[in-house]
Each structure stands twice: as structure tokens, then as C-alpha cells.
Amino acid sequence: MANLIKASTLLGKKDPTPAMMKAMVVTGGRQEMKTWLASKKYEGDSPVAIPVLTLDQDTPRVKGARWHIQGRLPREVGVKAADLFSTAGTEKIFFKIEDLNIFSFPSAADSDNVSAWVDATTLPVRFMKEDREMNTEEA
């Protein structure tokens, strides 16, 4: 998947170079975007979020923006506990997301395509430390 920005870049670990950014610009519509992704060996399974900017034809100004989301979400999402709690050690927290219907998107005019809050206590969770699963009391 050459030229796609990896998650480590988005997390602030590495800035994309101007050449990388320019190589990722696609002019056209949905089909041009699909063709471009295919040229980068994207097969459609891993999640990818692509910002889509609409430009004014008469001026070099952005008229609007939206996201094109494609791929499959993992059924379980792992997070380092230290990213959530300053006192945590090497533990990881895994949230199971089996039913995507738990996500609702209020009207775009009200929320800019941000999903409504999903309470983490409603998700099945498991805790891991190194290669060992922990029970709730240990976590």
C-alpha cells in the first residue's frame, strides 16, 4: 500500500513529506479514487479513511469536505491502557465491536458526520497483560 498514510503518521510519529502528499492527490470522482487505490495494491479489507475536498472551479478555495470510508472494521479494537490512564502499565484493553448498528449518525447538519456517543460499558471488554488475559478484578 505505497503512498497511503499509515496510522503512525496520523498519530504524530512521522510527518508526511510534501512529495507524499502530492502523490496522494486524486482528481476526479469515486471511480478515479477506486482506480487510484487499486494502483496502490489496496484490496478493500483494511480500513481506510480518505478526505474528499470539493474545490471552487473559479478560485483555489475549498468549498467543502467529507470523508470516504472504505474497508472492514476489526471485530476487536485494542488500546494501550496507558493511552487512557496515566497510572496504567503495559496492559491492553480490547473492545469487541460485533454489531455496527450500535453506531448512529445524527443529521450531518448537526454533527459533521460524528457518531453519537457509544458508552464503553455497553461493549464486551477483555484485559490483557503481556500474553495473559486478566480478570476484571486484576485490571
N, C-alpha and C positions, 0 to 999 in steps of 0.2 A: 504494500500500500504506500508506495512512494508519493511524496508530496502532500499526503494528508497530515494534518496537525495531530500529533499524538497527545494523549491526555497529560503527559508530563509537561508538555509545553503550556497547556492551558492552566495547569496548577502552579505556574510561575517558576518552574525549574529551568526553563530554557525559552528564550525569546525566538520567535520565527524571524528569519532574515528577510529583508525586502525581496530578495530573489525568490524565496519560498512563497511569500505572499503573492507575488506577481504570477508565479507558476500555478497558483490555485484559482486564479480568476477565470470564470467561465462566462462567456457572453451568450445569451440565448435563453431558452426556456427549459422546461422539465426534461425534454429529450436530450438536449445538449448536456445537461447535468448528469443524466444517466450514462451517456456516452463517455463523458469525462471520467466518472467513477469507474466504469468498466476498463478504461485505459490505464487506471492505477491499480488494476487487479482486485478491485472491490467486488466481493461476491454476494453481498447483500445480507450476511448474517450478523456481523458485528455492528453495534450501534454507531451511528454517525449523525451528527447534527450540523447542518450546513446553513450558514447565514445567507439569506437571499435579499439583496438590496435592489430596489427599484429606483432608477435614476431618471431625472428630468431630461428629456431629449434636447432641450434648448440650453441648459446650463449644466455645469458639472456638479449638481447638487443631488443629494439623496432625497427622494420623495417619501420613501417608506422602507420598512424592513420586516422580515418574518423569518422563521426557521423552517427548513425542510428536514424532517426527522425520518430516518430510514434504518432498517435493521431490526434485530431481535434484542429484547432486553434480557439480561441474565435473570434466571429464576431466583437467584440468591445474590444479594449485594453485600460485600464485605467492607467494613470500615475499621480502621485502626482506632481502638478505644482512646488513644492519646490525642487523636484529632478532635474528639468530642469532650474529653475530660482531662484537665491538666494533671490530675493525680494518677492517671492510668499508666500502666506499664506497657508490656508487649501484647496485651490481649487484643483480640479482634472480635467485633460484633458482626454477625451475619443476619440480615433481614431477608425473610422469604417473601417474594412477591409472586404469588401464583395466579392472582386474578387482577388483571389490569383494569377491570371495571371499578376498582376502588378509587381510581383517579377520576376526578371530574374537572371540567374546564368551564368556569363561568364565562359569560359572554366576553368575547375578546375586547369589546369596547371598555369593559370594566377592569380587566386584569392583564392585558397584553399577553395572553396565552399562558399564564401561570396557573398551574393546577391548584385546586382548593387544597386546604391543609389535610394531610393524612396523619392521623395520630399513630405514632410508632408503637404505642401499647396495643394496637389492634393487629399488628403484624406478628407472625411467628418469628421468634428470635432464638439464635443459639450463640453461645460464647465459646471462644477458643483461646487457649494459651499455648503457644508453640504448636504441637501436633495433637494436643489433648483437649477434648471437649470438656467444658466446665459446667457445673450445675449453677442454677440461679443464685444460690447462697454464696458460692465461691466468687462469683462475678461481682 
